[in-house]
């Protein structure tokens, strides 16, 4: 069973990843200002940091899901 704190970490990481990827996509595909990269890269850094807070056994399952295992 997953602890509520772990679920919050994954929810925050998911949101940070989506926001960061959207910012980069908006810059590349929509012609948005390069200033979009500043919050985008900060958001992707927050995504990586949040994943370090998750228990390693839970993180392994998340990485396996990304890899399609």
C-alpha positions as CSV (number, residue, x, y, z in Angstrom):
1,X,0.0,0.0,0.0
2,X,1.3,3.4,-0.9
3,X,1.5,6.2,1.7
4,X,-0.5,9.4,1.1
5,X,2.8,11.3,1.1
6,X,4.1,9.2,-1.7
7,X,0.9,9.8,-3.7
8,X,1.3,13.6,-3.2
9,X,4.9,13.4,-4.4
10,X,3.9,11.6,-7.5
11,X,1.0,14.0,-8.2
12,X,3.4,16.9,-7.8
13,X,6.0,15.3,-10.0
14,X,3.4,14.6,-12.7
15,X,2.2,18.1,-12.6
16,X,5.8,19.5,-12.8
17,X,6.6,17.2,-15.7
18,X,3.5,18.2,-17.7
19,X,4.1,21.9,-17.1
20,X,7.8,21.7,-18.0
21,X,7.2,19.7,-21.1
22,X,4.4,22.0,-22.2
23,X,6.6,25.1,-21.8
24,X,9.3,23.5,-24.0
25,X,6.7,22.4,-26.5
26,X,5.1,25.9,-26.6
27,X,8.5,27.4,-27.3
28,X,9.4,24.9,-30.0
29,X,6.0,24.4,-31.7
30,X,4.0,27.5,-31.0
31,X,6.7,30.0,-31.4
32,X,6.4,31.2,-27.8
33,X,9.2,33.4,-26.4
34,X,12.4,31.7,-25.2
35,X,11.5,33.1,-21.8
36,X,9.0,30.1,-21.6
37,X,12.1,28.0,-21.1
38,X,12.9,29.5,-17.7
39,X,9.8,28.2,-15.9
40,X,9.8,25.1,-18.1
41,X,13.3,24.1,-17.0
42,X,12.6,25.0,-13.4
43,X,9.5,22.8,-13.6
44,X,11.5,19.9,-15.0
45,X,14.1,20.3,-12.3
46,X,11.3,20.2,-9.7
47,X,10.1,17.0,-11.3
48,X,13.5,15.3,-11.0
49,X,13.8,16.6,-7.4
50,X,10.4,15.4,-6.4
51,X,11.1,11.9,-7.7
52,X,14.2,11.7,-5.4
53,X,11.8,12.1,-2.5
54,X,9.8,9.0,-3.3
55,X,10.7,5.7,-1.7
56,X,13.0,3.8,-4.0
57,X,10.8,0.8,-4.3
58,X,7.9,2.9,-5.5
59,X,10.2,4.8,-7.8
60,X,11.3,1.6,-9.5
61,X,7.7,0.8,-10.4
62,X,7.3,4.3,-11.9
63,X,10.4,4.0,-14.0
64,X,9.3,0.6,-15.2
65,X,6.0,2.1,-16.3
66,X,7.8,4.8,-18.2
67,X,9.8,2.1,-19.9
68,X,6.8,0.0,-20.8
69,X,7.9,-2.9,-18.7
